[in-house]
Amino acid sequence: MRDLIAAEWLKLRALPSTRWTLALTALVLVAAAAFAAHTKSPTDEYGLSDGFPLAGYLALIIVATSFGATTMITEHSSGLIRATAVAVPARAELVLAKAAVLAALWTVAGAIMAFAGFTVSGLILGDVSFALPGTVPALLAATLIAPVCALVGLGLAVLLRHGGTVYVCGILLLVLAPQLAGTHQEATRAVNHAMLVPAWQRLTQSYGPPSAVGDIYATATQAWLAYALWPLLLLLAAVLVFRRRDV
């Protein structure tokens, strides 16, 4: 398993697009935080969510999901997956090695982006405070949304294989579906609370403090469960399918 992880890391590290993708995504997220802070009304009270701009994190979610999917899609499109499957007959370990490398890479990148965006926003607004209630869970949620989405992208790529289909499904599931499943009706509220973007919004308080908005939020427990179950279920399905499917 260690050799597999080293090989997968070598694949990612050797690609110039990896560095450019991470750098540009970080730049967009920090710029979104700075722009949101500049456009904030001076009369508005500083809140925790000011360091976590929705536009920047939606971009991060799309990029991380697409990046995770690309690690498998490129192997299918180039035919490299056949040689890999011959060299590594243990297909479950192959998927898990890719998942481990993606999770590690995007956790580090997500942490840097989360702290940079939060700090830049606070500096512009004149209030860089890590003592606000909920700051630690918010920074953790902002950090982990990137690896979670990268693993979701990997799982979708193993299941669907076709690049265009995977990218469209990723955007529909993670970005558009929460907009369609509103929180005003009980039937759609449960669906909304199970989605990743609302979970991120709950933990970073991007709607405002939970006590002020009522049922628009999932509970913190529901939000963390969404973070855990999305990648877990998709990777489990990916492993089961990949072990039985011809490459």
N, C-alpha and C positions, 0 to 999 in steps of 0.2 A: 504493500500500500504506500509505503514511503517513496519507493521508486516511481510509482504512478503519479503521486502528488508532485514530485520533482519534475517529471516529464511534462505534466500539465502546466506547471509554473513556467517552465522553459518556453513552452508554446506561447503563453501570454506575454512574457517578458520580451521575447524576440520580436514582437510586432510593434512597429512604431505607432500604429493606431491606438494601442492601449494607452500609451502616455498622453497622446493628444486628446483622446476621449476624456480621460480623467482630468486633464488640465483645463480643457474647455468647459467641461461640466462644472468644475469648481469655480471658474471665472463667472459663468452665467449665474450660479447660485449666489455667490457673494455680491455680484452686481445687482441682482434682484433684491437682496437684503438692503443694500445701500440705497437703491431707488425707493424702496418702500419706506425707509427711514426718512429720506429727503422729502417725500411727499406727504408725510404724516403731519397733521395739523398741530401747531404748537400748543393748542388748547387741549389736545387729547392726552389722557394719562398714559404713561408708558406701561405696556403690558408684556407678559411673557412671550406672547405670540409674535411680537414685532421682530424678533430675531429669526423667525421661521416663515419666510414669505411663501405663499401658496404657489405662485407662478414659478418660482425657482425650484421648488420641490416637485412640482408636476413634471418639469423638465428632467429633473434627476430620476424620477420614477420611470419615465419613458426611456431614458438613456440606459439606465441600469438593466431594465427588462430586456431591451434590445441587445445589449452587450452580452448578457447571460445566454440569450438565445443564439447569438452569433457563434459562440464557442462550439456549439454542436452543428449548427446549420452549415458552417464553412467546411466542416469535415465531411458532411453528406454531399455537398455540392462538388467538392474536389475529389471525392472518392477515397480520401484518406481514412475514412471510418472503416473501410474494409481491411486495410492493413492493420489498423489499430485493433480491430476485433480479432484478427488472427494472432497478433502479438500478445493480446490480453484477453484470453478466453473468458475470464471472470468479468462479465459485463457489468454486474452490479458494482463491483469495485471501481470500474472505469467511470461510471456516472458519479459515484460518491467522491472520487478523486477530483473530478471537474468541479463538483459542488464545493468541496473543501477549499480549493484554490479561489474560486469565485467569492465565497463567503469571506475568506481572509482578506483578499484584495479590496473588496468593496466595504468591509468593515473599517479598515484603516482609512480608505478614501472618504467614507461617510463621516467618520469622526472628525477628520480635518475640515471637511466642508461645513459640518454642523457648528463646530467651535468658531470657525472663521466667520461664517455668516452671522452668528449670534454676537460675536465680539464687534464686528464692523457696524452692525446695526446699533449696538449699545453705545459705541464711541460717537456715532453721528448724533444720536439722541441724548448723549451726555449721561447715560446711566447703564454702565456695564455691571450688572449685578447678577452674581451666581447664587445669591441668597433668596431670590424670589421663590415663593412656594411653587413646587412643581418643576423647578428648573432642571434638576437631575433627571427625572423621568422624561422630560421634553428633549433634552440633549441625547439621551439614550435612544428615544424613539426616532429622532432625526438622524442619528447615526445608523440605526439598524434598518431603516426603510430601504436603504440602498442594497445591502446584501440580500434582504428578503426578496426584493423585486428581481435581482439578478438570478436568484435561485428559481423564482417563478418562471422567468424567461427560459432558463435551462430546461425545466420540466416541460414547458409547453413545446420547446423545440424537439425534445425527444419524442413526445407524443405525436406531434403534427408533422415534423420534418420539413415542410415547405416554408421557405423564408417569409414570403408575403403573408401567408395565412397566420404564421406565428406572430408577426409584428402587429397585424390587425387585431388578432384575438387578444394580445397583450394590452393594447390600448383600450379596446372595448371593455375588457374585464376590469382593468385597474383604474382607468380614468373616466370613461364614459358611463359605465354601469352605475356607479354611485350617484351620478346626476339624474339618472332615470328612476332610481329607487329612492324616492323622497322620504322624509321623516315625518310628514304630516299625517300619513295614514298608517295604521298599525301593521297592515299586511306588508307594506314595502319597507317599513322602518327596520324590521328584523333583517331584511336583506342588506339594507344600507349599513347597519351596524356590523355586518360580517365582512364588509369590504375594507381593503387596506387603506385607501385614502381617508375615509372617515375615521379609521382607527388612528392614523397619524394625526388627523385634526384633533381628535379627542386628547391625545397624549401631549401634543404641543399647544393645545388650547387655542387653536387658530380661529375658532368661533367666538372665543371669549371664555371666561371662567365657567366651568360646568354648572355651578349653582345658579348662573344667570340665564341659562338657555334650556334647561329641563331636558325633555326627551330627544332633542336634536342630537345629543351625544349618546354614544354607547357608554357603558361603564368602563372603567380602566381595565377591569378583568377581561371584558369582552374584547377590548382593543388589543391587549397583549395576546389573547387567544387567536385573534385574526393574524397577528404577526407570526405566531408559531405554526398555525394550521395550514396556511396557504402554501408555504414552501414544503412543509412536511408531507402533505397529501399529494402534491404534484410530483415531488421527487419519488415518493413511494410508487405512485402510478407509473412514473417514468422507468423506474427500475424493473417493475413487473413486465412492462411492455417491451423494454429493450432486451430483456433476457430471452424473449420468445419470438422476436421479430427478426426476419432476415435483413441484413444490412447491404 
